Amino acid sequence: MTLDHPERDPDGVRIAFLLFPGLTQLDLTGPAQVLTRVPGARVEYVAATLDPVQSDCGLALVPTVTIAEAAPADVLVVPGGEGAFDAMLDGAVVGFVRRQAESATWVTSVCTGAFVLGAAGLLAGKRATTHWASTPMLAAFGATPVDERIVTDGAVVTAAGVSAGIDMALWLAAELAGRPAAERIQLQIEYDPQPPFDAGSATRADARVVADARAAAEDSRGDRVARAAAAVIG
């Protein structure tokens, strides 16, 4: 599927965040803190029902509209988390993402939300990234896995793990409203990371820790990636 849409006026830009059980809340709330500050942004939180959606840390998130009733959005944001690997097998979720992609200017994912885009057929032939422990699995959907913080390929924008969603959202804010507006947002949320440890990248963390984490991630996925990829690629 190819996405190629003209730029839209940032005034009144409609942004949809997809919610599903087991999502990583920072994948969603990080970008939301940025994108809700874009001038003229109209934000919706979309889920199967209007019932609260349990995130992977126990924090419940409240949808504002159902998948069945959501209007076409200019920007779609798909978070990740372990729940993404169930969401990519949910026909209603995948169908929603496909429909949104038909008219959206930007279709984006954070962390393992990339696999939902893959299940919707949006990553074939594209460069994409996701959480470092799952990046190689993107190839199952015909994507070229890339170890970068943010990867843009046409109208599809994928971000690496969790905190990378904030970086992606700031980049997107600049695309929607200009760099000065994005820089003001960055200052407003005081996004100036100074972590106490230099272990946030698989290239710098202890090799044994990285190997164990990658193996655990692959084991937890089971055959779900293969099943979703088979449904897309056939």
Salt bridges, closest charged atoms under 4 A:
GLU44 OE2 - ARG14 NH1 3.40
ASP74 OD1 - ARG8 NH1 2.65
GLU82 OE1 - ARG221 NH1 2.66
GLU82 OE2 - ARG224 NH2 2.63
ASP86 OD1 - ARG224 NH1 3.02
GLU148 OE2 - ARG127 NH2 3.28
ASP153 OD1 - LYS126 NZ 3.78
ASP167 OD2 - ARG149 NE 3.00
GLU183 OE2 - ARG179 NE 2.59
ASP198 OD1 - ARG204 NE 2.61
ASP206 OD1 - ARG208 NE 3.47
ASP223 OD1 - ARG227 NH1 3.51
